[in-house]
């Protein structure tokens, strides 16, 4: 699932930023698909910070387990 792949990328560099464009190239999807997956993760309780010219950073994850 794309969300799991994005989480893996964000977790691979704790506290670091990953650009949406770089993630889209790595995963072979559009930047819009990355954005939609990030929004879905946010609505699932993940705190993902975004900053212009830097990208996305995972700042906190929910305590519950995902299937």
C-alpha positions in Angstrom: 0.0 0.0 0.0 1.3 3.5 -0.9 0.8 4.8 2.7 3.0 2.1 4.1 5.7 2.9 1.6 5.6 6.6 2.4 5.7 5.8 6.1 8.8 3.7 5.5 10.5 6.5 3.6 9.7 9.1 6.3 10.8 6.7 9.1 14.1 6.0 7.4 15.3 9.5 8.2 13.9 10.4 11.6 13.5 14.2 12.0 14.6 14.7 8.4 12.5 16.0 5.5 11.7 14.1 2.3 10.4 16.0 -0.7 7.2 14.9 -2.3 8.9 14.9 -5.7 11.7 12.6 -4.5 9.2 10.2 -2.9 7.1 10.2 -6.1 10.2 9.2 -8.2 11.3 6.5 -5.7 7.8 5.0 -5.6 6.9 5.5 -9.2 3.7 7.5 -8.6 2.7 11.1 -9.1 3.3 13.9 -6.5 -0.5 14.1 -6.2 -0.7 10.5 -5.2 2.0 11.2 -2.5 0.0 14.2 -1.3 -3.2 12.1 -1.1 -1.4 9.4 0.8 0.1 11.9 3.3 -3.4 13.4 3.8 -4.8 9.9 4.5 -2.0 9.3 7.0 -2.7 12.6 8.7 -6.4 11.7 9.1 -5.3 8.4 10.5 -3.5 10.2 13.3 0.1 10.6 12.0 1.6 14.1 12.5 3.3 14.9 9.3 4.8 18.4 9.0 5.2 19.9 5.5 7.4 22.8 4.7 7.9 24.6 1.3 11.2 23.7 -0.4 11.9 21.0 2.2 9.1 18.4 1.9 7.5 16.2 4.6 8.6 15.1 8.0 7.0 12.6 10.3 6.9 14.2 13.7 4.6 11.8 15.6 2.8 8.5 15.1 -0.4 7.3 16.8 -0.1 4.7 19.5 -2.4 2.2 17.9 -1.2 -0.6 15.6 -2.0 -0.8 11.9 -3.0 -4.0 10.2 
